[in-house]
């Protein structure tokens, strides 16, 4: 038995033909580097991965843009919600005043004063600030509108009288104060 194990096995003729027909190994293969086909497959896989990441990022960007547009639309639609909420009690007070059967001058005056307090409170909560320039204050064209220039015993271009209050919302002019200004002597 031992003799059989030590005897040389004759070569398989088919295996020998396959080895002879195989191309000689390339320097890349000899150095253990991947073949061009393997490199191409790896590059295509990486390209597919990057394309997928790009498409996800693009979809995320579109979703963010769409959500931002919806938020802006909602902000425009409901911008006056807080102010409207503050105005409802004022309207209620006015409607109740009209329902009184026999109002007296005192009750009407008291009701108007209370309603004015409600309105002023609503203005304050919503940062609606009255512009009431004092007499002698320098005319500010950003806040005041002079409708007349009158002779006065004060410096020129100063407020003589306020005909109508102005209003600002936060730092933005809603309506200028209507005033008369002192004429230059």
C-alpha positions in Angstrom: 0.0 0.0 0.0 2.8 2.2 0.8 4.2 1.6 -2.6 1.0 2.9 -4.2 1.1 6.2 -2.2 4.7 6.9 -3.2 4.1 6.3 -6.9 3.7 9.4 -9.0 0.2 10.1 -10.2 0.2 10.5 -14.0 -0.9 14.1 -14.9 -4.5 14.6 -16.0 -4.4 15.4 -19.7 -7.4 17.8 -19.5 -5.9 19.7 -16.6 -2.6 20.0 -18.5 -4.4 21.5 -21.5 -6.3 24.0 -19.4 -3.1 25.2 -17.8 -1.4 25.4 -21.2 -4.3 27.4 -22.7 -4.5 29.9 -19.7 -3.1 33.3 -20.5 0.1 34.1 -18.8 -0.3 36.0 -15.6 -0.1 39.8 -15.8 2.2 41.9 -13.7 -0.9 43.2 -11.8 -2.1 39.7 -11.0 1.4 38.7 -10.1 1.6 41.7 -7.7 -1.8 40.8 -6.2 -3.6 43.8 -7.7 -7.2 43.5 -8.8 -7.9 43.0 -12.5 -9.5 45.7 -14.7 -12.8 43.9 -14.5 -12.7 43.9 -10.7 -11.7 47.6 -10.7 -14.6 48.4 -13.0 -17.1 46.5 -10.9 -15.8 48.2 -7.7 -16.1 51.7 -9.4 -19.6 50.9 -10.7 -20.6 49.9 -7.2 -19.2 53.1 -5.7 -20.9 55.1 -8.4 -24.2 53.5 -7.6 -23.7 54.2 -3.9 -22.9 57.9 -4.6 -25.8 58.2 -7.0 -28.1 56.8 -4.3 -26.7 59.3 -1.7 -27.1 62.2 -4.2 -30.7 61.3 -4.9 -31.5 61.1 -1.2 -29.8 64.4 -0.5 -31.7 65.9 -3.4 -35.0 64.6 -2.1 -34.2 65.9 1.4 -33.5 69.3 -0.1 -36.8 69.3 -2.0 -38.6 68.3 1.2 -37.0 71.1 3.2 -37.9 73.6 0.5 -41.5 72.4 0.3 -41.8 72.5 4.1 -40.4 76.0 4.2 -42.8 77.2 1.5 -45.7 75.7 3.6 -44.5 77.4 6.7 -44.3 80.8 4.9 -47.8 80.2 3.5 -49.1 79.4 7.0 -47.3 82.4 8.5 -49.0 84.7 5.9 -52.4 83.1 6.4 -52.3 83.3 10.2 -50.2 86.4 10.6 -53.0 88.4 12.2 -54.2 85.6 14.4 -52.8 87.0 17.6 -54.1 90.5 16.9 -57.5 89.1 15.9 -57.6 87.1 19.1 -57.0 90.4 21.1 -59.6 92.3 19.1 -62.5 89.8 19.7 -63.2 91.0 23.3 -63.2 94.6 22.1 -65.9 93.8 19.6 -67.8 91.8 22.2 -67.8 94.9 24.5 -69.1 97.2 21.7 -71.9 94.7 20.9 -72.9 94.5 24.5 -73.0 98.3 24.8 -75.5 98.4 21.8 -77.8 95.9 23.6 -78.3 98.1 26.6 -82.0 99.2 26.6 -81.7 102.6 28.3 -78.1 103.6 28.6 -77.1 106.7 30.6 -74.4 109.1 29.7 -72.3 107.8 32.6 -72.8 104.1 31.7 -71.9 104.9 28.0 -68.8 106.8 29.1 -67.7 104.1 31.5 -68.3 101.4 28.7 -66.3 103.4 26.2 -63.4 103.9 28.7 -63.4 100.1 29.4 -63.4 99.3 25.7 -60.6 101.7 25.1 -58.6 100.0 27.8 -59.2 96.7 26.1 -58.2 98.1 22.8 -55.0 99.7 24.2 -54.1 96.4 25.9 -54.6 94.6 22.6 -52.3 97.1 20.9 -49.6 96.7 23.5 -49.6 92.9 23.3 -49.2 93.1 19.6 -46.5 95.8 19.7 -48.7 98.4 18.0 -47.2 101.7 19.4 -48.8 105.1 19.2 -46.8 108.0 17.8 -47.8 111.1 19.8 -45.2 113.8 19.2 -45.1 116.6 21.8 -45.5 120.2 21.0 -42.1 121.7 20.1 -40.6 118.3 19.2 -38.4 118.3 16.1 -40.3 117.2 12.9 -39.3 113.7 11.9 -40.2 112.9 8.3 -39.9 109.1 9.2 -42.7 109.4 11.8 -44.6 112.6 11.1 -46.5 114.1 8.2 -46.8 117.8 8.3 -50.0 118.9 6.5 -49.7 122.6 7.3 -47.0 125.1 8.2 -48.2 127.7 10.6 -46.5 130.8 12.2 -45.6 130.0 15.8 -43.4 131.2 18.6 -41.1 128.2 18.4 -38.2 126.9 16.4 -38.9 126.2 12.7 -39.8 122.6 11.6 -41.1 121.6 15.0 -44.5 120.2 15.9 -47.1 122.8 16.7 -50.1 120.5 17.0 -51.0 116.8 16.5 -54.0 116.4 14.4 -54.0 112.6 14.4 -51.8 110.0 16.2 -49.5 107.8 14.1 -48.8 104.1 14.8 -45.9 101.8 14.4 -45.8 98.0 14.5 -42.6 97.1 16.3 -40.0 99.2 14.3 -42.1 99.6 11.2 -44.3 102.7 10.5 -47.9 101.8 10.0 -49.2 105.4 9.8 -47.4 108.7 10.4 -48.6 111.2 12.9 -50.5 114.0 11.1 -49.1 117.3 12.5 -48.8 121.0 11.8 -45.3 122.4 11.8 -43.8 125.7 12.9 -43.0 128.1 10.0 -39.5 129.6 9.7 -39.5 133.2 10.7 
